[in-house]
Amino acid sequence: MNILSKTSIALGLLITFISCNAQIKNAKTAIAKIYGNCDMCEATIENAGTLKKIAQVDWNKDTKMASLIYDSTKTNQTEILKRIALAGYDSDLFLAPDEVYAQLPDCCHYDRVNKTALVQNEKSEIDSTQNSSTTAEMEQDVNELTRVFDNYFSLKDALVKSNHQSASTGATTLLSTVNTVKMEKLSADEHSVWMKVVGKLKTDTEKIASASSIEKQRDVFMNLSVNIYDLIKVSQQEKPVYYQHCPMYNDGKGANWVSKESAIENPYYGSQMLNCGKTIETIN
């Protein structure tokens, strides 16, 4: 590449940079390494990280480096990289969910150099208006997922009562809550699990909401409960919750659920076998 070409490219990048800063208020910039291979990766990474008038991502497929320009009063580097990870692309801060990476086109299957461990870097890129004490942050983290858990418990109670319509409504509410979780408020452990289960939570709640019978809702609830259990295990709880087991369901293979109450109220059989089961783990 001759000097003129290099100069033209540099000038083009400078113009883009100035243009982005002009469009984004309170503009702050950062550089991050994001792994990918091709033009298709570039389009996905930039689309996932960019928000109109809030954040702009420009990724270079050769260097794997991305420039992030964002309104520091509305978002931060962590939030942008989490969105990109959810789209299937690892960075030096966050790993993409395995199932999302697997669904990328073959040409986009980059070498996952950070797959063995999620590098937790809690450098504060958050504006001073978003900073708070450690205690306040912990309360935010708990509250963020507490809404998910509370709606799960409501769905469970509807199944205990064998109320098909209430279960459908409860699943719709749970899906809405899952969709509004602010990932930047999750702790490192919560985020790691969230990235693995969020797609499954959405799929299962959609299935329960549209299921034509209570029996079909209960079948899907079995899978939903496994992922809720994984999530609640890494989330701080104000009070103990109970992981409970029904040995009869699923053709005698058994099925589990999570409950706020230690007393057994079986969501898989309702009044038919209300007290069938036992607590197999108390989660504090």
N, C-alpha and C positions, 0 to 999 in steps of 0.2 A: 504494500500500500504506500503510495507516494505521499509526500508532505502535504500537498494540496488536499488530498482526500482526507488525511487525518485532521487537517485544519477544519475542513467542512463538517466533519462529524462532530468535532469538539464544539464548533460554533452552533451546530444544530442542538446539541445537548444543553448548551448554555441558554439558548433561546427558549427551549422547553422548560428549563429550570426557572427562568425568570417568569415565564407565562404561568406556570403552576403557582409560584409564590404570589403572583398578582391575584389569582383567583381564590386562594385560600387565605383566610384571615388568621391572624396570630400564628403564622406559618413557622413551623419548626422542622428541621431536617435531621435525618438519621440514615446510616448505612447499615445494611444487614445482608448476611450471606443466606441465600435461599437456593436449595438444590433442585435442579431440573436439567432438561436436555435441549429442547428444541423450540421452534417458533410457537407450537401449540402450547407448550409449557408457559412460554412468555405471556401469551394471551390469557391463560387461566390465572396465573399468578397476579398479573396486573389487574384483571377484572375482580378477583377476590379481595384484593387489598384496597382498591380504589373506591372512595365514596365521594359523590359529587359535592364539590365545595368544602369537603372535610378532609379527604386524604387522597393522595396521588402516589402510585407506585410505578417506578420505572426499573425494569429488570433486564440485565444483560446476560444472555445465554452463554457467552464465552467465559466471562469472569465469575458468573453465578452471584454477582453482587447486585443488590437492589438499593436504589435511593428512595427513601420514604419522605414525603413532604406532607405535613398534616397540621390541622388546627389543634393546637395543644390544649385548648379549653374544651374540646369535644371528643378527642380520642388520644391515643398514644401508640408508641411502637409495639407494645405488648399486644394490644387489641388487634392491630393490623396483622401481626405475624400469626396470631391465633386464627384469624379468618383464613389466611393463606394456608395454614396447616389443615384446617377443616376441608379445604379444597383439594388436598392431597400432596402438599409440598412441605418437606422438612425445612427447618431453618436451624441455626445454631442455638435457638431458644426452645423451639417446640417441634414435636414429631407429629406427622399426619397420622390419622387413624389407619390401621392396617387395611381395613376393608375398603377405605376410600382410595388409598394408594393402589390397591389391587385392581380397581376399576379404571385406572388411568389407561389411555391407549398405550400399546406396547412401546411406541417410540418415546413415551414420557416416563418409562420406568428407569429412573436415574438410580445410581448407586447410593444406597442409604447409609452413608458413612456414620451417622449418629444413631442408627437403629438400636444399638446395644444399650443406650441410656439417654434419657431425656435430660438435656443440660438445663438446669434451673438457674436462670440468671435474673435476679429480682432487682436489677438496676432500675431506679425510678425514672421513668420517662413521662410520668404523670405530672400534670401541672399542679402547682401548689394548692389550687382550689380543690384538687382531688385527693391530696395527701391528708392522712388522719393518723391518729394514734394506733398502735398495734391492737389495742383492745377494740377500737371502733372497726378496724379492718376485719377482725375475727367475727364481730357481730354481723357485719355485712355479708361475709362469706356464709355464715350459718343461715342467715335470713334468705339469701339467694336460693339455696337449695331446699330450705324448709318449705317453701311454697310448692315445690315439686313433690316432696314427700307427703305433705298434707293432702294434696289432690290425689295422690296414689292411695292414701288411706281411705279417702272418701269413696273412691272407686271400689276398693276392697269391701267396704261396708255395704255398698249397693249389691255386690255379688253375694255377700252373706245373706242379704234379704231377698235374693233371687229376683231382683228388680231389673229387668232388661233395659227399660228406658232410662232409669237413673244411672245404670252402668254406662250406657251410651253417652249420656250427658256428662258424666264424670270423666270419661275418657277424652271427650272433646275439650273439657276444661284443662285436663292434664296436658294434652297436646299443646294447647295455647300457652300454658305456663312454661313448658319445655322450650317453646319457640322464643320466649322472651327472656330466657336466662342470660345474664350479662357475664360472659366468660371472664372478663377482666376482674371480676369480683371473686372468682373461685381461687382457692388455695392451690398450690402446686400439685398436691396429691389429688385433689378434686378434679382439677383440669385434666390430669393425665387419664383418669378413669372416664371423665365426661367425654373426651375425644373418642374413646372406644365404644361408648354405649349410646351416645345421643342419636345416632341414626336408627338404632334398634328401638329406642324409646318412641321415636316418632312413628316408625312403621307399626309397632304393636298397638299404640294408642289409636292410630287411624283404623286398624283392623277391628279393634274392640268397638269403636264408635259406630262402625258400619255393619257389624255382625248382625245377622238376622235372628239369632237366638242366644239365650243365656249360656247354653252349652258351648257355643262357638266362642263366646266372650271369655269363658273360663279357660278354654284351651289356650288362647293367646295370653291371658293373664299369667299363666304359668311361666311363659318366657319373659314377660314384662317384669315379673317379680325377681327373676334371677339378676337382671340388670340393675334394678332398684337396689337390691341387696349389695351388689358390688359398689354402687355409688354411696350408699348410706354408711358402708363400712369405713370410708375415708373421710366422712363428713362429721364434724363435731355436733353432738346431740345434747340438747338441754336436759332431756330425760331419757332413760333407757328405752330402747325399742327391742322387739322380739322377733327372731327368725323362727318361724314355725313350720311344721311338717305334717302333711296328710299322707299316711302310708297307703291309702286305698285308691287314690286318684291315678289317672293315667295308666289304666289297666294293671293296677297293683305296683307300678314302678314308683309311685309317690310323686308329690309335688310340694313346693314350698311357697311361703308368702311372708311378708313383713307386716308386723302389727304394732300399734302403740300400746295395746293391752296384753298383759300376760295371760289372761284367760283365753282359752281357745274358742274362736268363732270361725268355723271353716267356710272360706269363700267358694270352695269347689263343690260343696254339697248343700250349703245353706241349712235350712231346717231339717232336711232329711237326715243329716249326720252332723249337727251343729257343733258338737264338742269332740268330733273325731280329730285326733292329732296331738301333737306335743311341741313344746318349745325346745329347739335344738341349739339355740345360741341367744344370749343376751348381749346386745350391742350398746355400749355406753358412749 
